[in-house]
Amino acid sequence: MRKIRFCTGCDKYTLMEKCPVCGNETVINSPQRYLKDEEISKYRREIKRKVLREKGII
């Protein structure tokens, strides 16, 4: 399975390693993996709870 790539030169998305529009190298554009035990996960959960409280969901 191929991953979507992003050209930082012309801001286009592609599956190729070189941008078909401008010829620049592309980078894989995927979010970081979510790890339950990472050190900042505590803060991410606090922010999510705060947002849900503001929306009246919890």
C-alpha positions as CSV (number, residue, x, y, z in Angstrom):
1,M,0.0,0.0,0.0
2,R,1.4,3.4,-1.0
3,K,1.1,6.4,1.2
4,I,0.0,9.8,0.1
5,R,2.9,12.3,-0.3
6,F,3.1,16.1,-0.2
7,C,5.2,18.5,-2.2
8,T,6.4,21.4,-0.1
9,G,7.3,23.3,-3.3
10,C,3.9,23.7,-4.8
11,D,1.6,22.3,-2.0
12,K,0.2,19.5,-4.1
13,Y,-0.6,15.9,-3.0
14,T,0.6,12.9,-5.0
15,L,1.6,9.2,-4.7
16,M,4.9,9.8,-6.5
17,E,8.3,10.4,-4.9
18,K,8.9,13.4,-7.2
19,C,6.2,16.0,-7.8
20,P,4.7,15.8,-11.3
21,V,4.0,19.5,-11.3
22,C,7.3,21.1,-10.2
23,G,9.7,18.2,-10.0
24,N,10.6,18.6,-6.3
25,E,11.0,15.7,-3.9
26,T,7.9,14.9,-1.9
27,V,7.5,13.8,1.7
28,I,5.1,11.4,3.3
29,N,2.3,13.3,4.8
30,S,0.9,11.2,7.6
31,P,0.2,12.1,11.2
32,Q,2.3,10.8,14.0
33,R,1.2,7.5,15.5
34,Y,-0.9,7.8,18.6
35,L,0.7,6.1,21.6
36,K,-1.3,5.7,24.7
37,D,1.7,5.9,27.0
38,E,3.5,8.9,25.5
39,E,4.4,11.7,27.8
40,I,2.1,14.3,26.3
41,S,-1.0,12.1,26.1
42,K,-2.1,13.3,29.5
43,Y,-2.3,16.8,28.2
44,R,-4.1,15.7,25.0
45,R,-6.8,14.0,27.1
46,E,-7.2,17.0,29.3
47,I,-7.8,19.3,26.3
48,K,-10.3,16.8,24.8
49,R,-12.2,16.7,28.1
50,K,-12.3,20.5,28.3
51,V,-13.6,20.7,24.7
52,L,-16.3,18.1,25.4
53,R,-17.4,19.9,28.6
54,E,-17.7,23.2,26.7
55,K,-19.9,21.5,24.1
56,G,-22.0,20.0,26.8
57,I,-21.3,16.4,25.8
58,I,-19.9,15.4,29.2
